[in-house]
Structure formats: structure tokens, C-alpha cells
Amino acid sequence: MIQAFLLLLALQWLGDLAAAALRLPVPGMVLGLGALAALLALRAHRHGAARAVPEGLDAVARGLHANLGLLFVPAGVGILGHGRLLAAEGPAILAAILGSTVIGIAVTAAVAALAPRAAAKEAAR
């Protein structure tokens, strides 16, 4: 279990290094998560889906997920610490959140509606 936790920390650290070295506008944690997904896919390809997840990784992931709410406390404190800025920029932030949500739902609905048609055309070929 310790090895699985160290694997997650190492991938996050490598993601942070890559993001900083390449000056990417992506958090290192996202790059680390992508690396984890690639490693799991490679492992599933080599060893089969039943052995895709290394021993202990599932338990570590479940433990982190069970305590996920605690990880939002620093973000909440940060928001409260910038009350004036939030009051000044709140309407713009709210508009951006609502607008991106509506666009995301619309794109998802369009893809869900068009995907079966495209699959049927591809199957007919």
C-alpha cells in the first residue's frame, strides 16, 4: 500500500516537473494523472484487464476518495480570504461558470445525438 501511495506521489511530482519545465498551462497533477492512466492502460495491455491495477493502488484510491472532502478545505479558506475580490468579480465568474456549463451540456448532447448515426454509417460501410 505504501508503494502505491509513493507511485501516486511520484507521478504527481513528475507531472509538476514536466509542467514547469515545458511551461505548460496545465497543472502538474493533471499530467501525473494522465501518466497514471497511460501506465494502467499499458499494464492492462500487457497483463490483461484483471491485473491492470497494481496491488494496493485500489485501496489507496478508495481511501483518498473517502476523504476527498477534506481536500476542499484549503480552497474554501482561500475563497474566504479573497472576499473583496470575489465580490468585485463574482458576477463575471458566475457568468463564466454558467456559460461554460451550458456549452458543455450542449456539446455533450450534440455528440450523444450524432454518435449513433456516425456509428451506423461506419457499420454500413
C-alpha positions as CSV (number, residue, x, y, z in Angstrom):
1,M,0.0,0.0,0.0
2,I,2.9,2.3,0.7
3,Q,4.3,1.6,-2.7
4,A,1.0,2.5,-4.4
5,F,0.9,5.8,-2.5
6,L,4.5,6.5,-3.4
7,L,3.7,5.8,-7.0
8,L,0.9,8.4,-6.9
9,L,3.2,11.0,-5.3
10,A,6.0,10.2,-7.8
11,L,3.6,10.7,-10.8
12,Q,2.3,13.9,-9.3
13,W,5.9,15.1,-8.8
14,L,6.9,14.2,-12.3
15,G,3.9,15.9,-13.7
16,D,4.8,19.1,-11.8
17,L,8.4,18.9,-13.1
18,A,7.1,18.4,-16.7
19,A,4.6,21.3,-16.4
20,A,7.3,23.6,-15.0
21,A,10.0,22.5,-17.5
22,L,7.8,22.8,-20.5
23,R,5.9,25.9,-19.2
24,L,2.6,24.2,-19.9
25,P,-0.7,25.9,-18.7
26,V,-1.8,22.6,-17.3
27,P,-1.4,21.6,-13.6
28,G,1.2,19.0,-12.9
29,M,-1.3,16.9,-11.2
30,V,-3.3,16.6,-14.4
31,L,-0.1,15.5,-16.2
32,G,0.5,13.0,-13.5
33,L,-3.0,11.6,-13.7
34,G,-2.5,11.2,-17.5
35,A,0.7,9.3,-16.9
36,L,-1.1,7.1,-14.4
37,A,-3.8,6.4,-17.0
38,A,-1.2,5.6,-19.6
39,L,0.7,3.2,-17.2
40,L,-2.6,1.4,-16.3
41,A,-3.5,1.1,-20.0
42,L,-0.1,-0.3,-20.8
43,R,-0.3,-2.7,-17.8
44,A,-3.8,-3.8,-18.9
45,H,-2.5,-4.4,-22.5
46,R,0.5,-6.5,-21.2
47,H,-1.2,-8.4,-18.3
48,G,-4.9,-8.3,-19.1
49,A,-7.6,-6.2,-17.5
50,A,-7.8,-8.4,-14.4
51,R,-4.3,-7.4,-13.4
52,A,-4.3,-3.8,-14.7
53,V,-4.3,-2.1,-11.3
54,P,-1.2,-2.8,-9.2
55,E,-1.7,-4.3,-5.7
56,G,-2.6,-1.7,-3.1
57,L,-3.5,1.1,-5.6
58,D,-7.2,0.3,-5.4
59,A,-7.1,0.6,-1.6
60,V,-5.1,3.9,-1.7
61,A,-7.5,5.3,-4.2
62,R,-10.5,4.3,-2.2
63,G,-9.0,5.9,0.9
64,L,-8.3,9.1,-0.8
65,H,-11.8,9.2,-2.3
66,A,-13.4,8.6,1.1
67,N,-11.6,11.6,2.5
68,L,-11.9,13.8,-0.6
69,G,-14.0,16.4,1.2
70,L,-11.0,17.3,3.4
71,L,-9.0,18.3,0.4
72,F,-11.5,21.1,-0.4
73,V,-11.0,22.9,2.9
74,P,-7.9,24.9,1.8
75,A,-9.7,26.0,-1.3
76,G,-12.7,27.2,0.8
77,V,-10.3,29.1,3.1
78,G,-8.7,30.7,0.1
79,I,-12.0,31.8,-1.3
80,L,-13.0,33.3,2.1
81,G,-9.6,35.1,2.3
82,H,-10.3,36.9,-1.0
83,G,-13.8,38.1,-0.2
84,R,-13.4,41.6,-1.7
85,L,-12.1,40.2,-5.0
86,L,-14.9,37.6,-5.1
87,A,-17.4,40.4,-4.5
88,A,-15.9,42.5,-7.3
89,E,-15.5,39.8,-9.8
90,G,-18.4,37.5,-8.7
91,P,-20.8,38.3,-11.5
92,A,-18.2,37.7,-14.2
93,I,-17.1,34.4,-12.5
94,L,-20.7,33.3,-12.2
95,A,-21.4,34.1,-15.9
96,A,-18.3,32.2,-16.9
97,I,-19.3,29.1,-14.9
98,L,-22.9,29.2,-16.1
99,G,-21.9,29.8,-19.7
100,S,-19.3,27.0,-19.8
101,T,-21.8,24.6,-18.2
102,V,-24.5,25.3,-20.8
103,I,-21.9,25.0,-23.6
104,G,-20.6,21.7,-22.1
105,I,-24.1,20.3,-21.8
106,A,-25.0,21.4,-25.4
107,V,-21.8,19.8,-26.9
108,T,-22.4,16.6,-24.9
109,A,-26.0,16.4,-26.1
110,A,-24.9,17.0,-29.7
111,V,-22.2,14.3,-29.6
112,A,-24.6,11.9,-27.9
113,A,-27.2,12.6,-30.7
114,L,-24.7,12.3,-33.6
115,A,-22.6,9.4,-32.4
116,P,-25.1,6.6,-33.1
117,R,-25.7,8.0,-36.6
118,A,-22.0,8.1,-37.3
119,A,-21.6,4.6,-35.9
120,A,-24.4,3.3,-38.0
121,K,-22.8,4.9,-41.2
122,E,-19.5,3.3,-40.3
123,A,-21.1,-0.1,-39.7
124,A,-22.9,0.1,-43.1
125,R,-19.5,0.5,-44.9
